[in-house]
Amino acid sequence: MSWQRSLQAAVRALKREEASLEKELDKVRARITDLETLAKNGPASGSSARKASSRRLSPQGKAAISRAAKKRWAEYRRKKGS
């Protein structure tokens, strides 16, 4: 009898997971529809769509990122070589 209860519990768990995935799929489908509408019609006038900002990275910021990346790669190579 115990294996039957285990099987029933597994089926219930799978049904809960199925319901959760169906809700997630509905959300994804809604996003796809929104994007298709946006691609077809463009943003609505008066919407909160804003112009993409042109943020720039300073030379100091680029240098800091470069140093950090080099440090990470050096650490990776050192560990890999061991």
N, C-alpha and C positions, 0 to 999 in steps of 0.2 A: 504494500500500500504506500509506503514511503516514497517510492520512485514515482508514483502517480502524483503525489502532492508536489514533488519537486518539478515534475514536468508541467503541472498546471501553473506553478509559480513562475516558471520560465516563460510560459505562454503569456501570462499576464504582464510580465516585465517587457516582453517583446511588443505587446500591444501598446503599452504606455510609451515605449520608445517610438513606435510607428506614429502615434498621435503627435508626439513632440516633433518628429521629423516632418510630418505633414504641415504643421504650423510654420516651421522654418521654411519649408518649400513655398508656402503661400507668400511669406514675406519676400523671398527671393524673386518670385514671379511678379510681385507688385513692383519691386525695384526695377526689374527688367522692363516692365510696361512703362514706368515713369521715364526711364532712360530712352526708350524707343520714342515716346511722345516728345521728349525734349529734343531728340535728334531730328525728328520730323518737323517740329514747329519752332524750335529755338526757344530761348527763355521767354517767359511772359513779360510783357512790358510792365514796369512798375514792380517787378519781383525783386526779391532780395539778392538776385544773382549779381555778383560783383566782379569787377575786372580782376583778372589774376594779378596779384602783386608781383613786382619784379624785385624780390629781395636779393640782395647781393651779399656775398661773403667777403669780409675784409681780408687783406693779405695776411694779417696776423691770425685770423680764424682759419684760413687755409693752411697756414704753417702748423698751427696747433693740431689740426686734424691729421695732417701728414705725419707729424711726429708720433701721434698716438697710434696711427696705423702701422708705422714702421716698428714701433715698440711691440704691438700685438703680434706682428709677423715674426719678429725676432724671438719672442717668447714661444711661439708655435714651432719655429724651426729648431729651437733649442730643445724643446720637449720631444719633438719628432726624432731628432738625432740621437736621443738617449736610448 
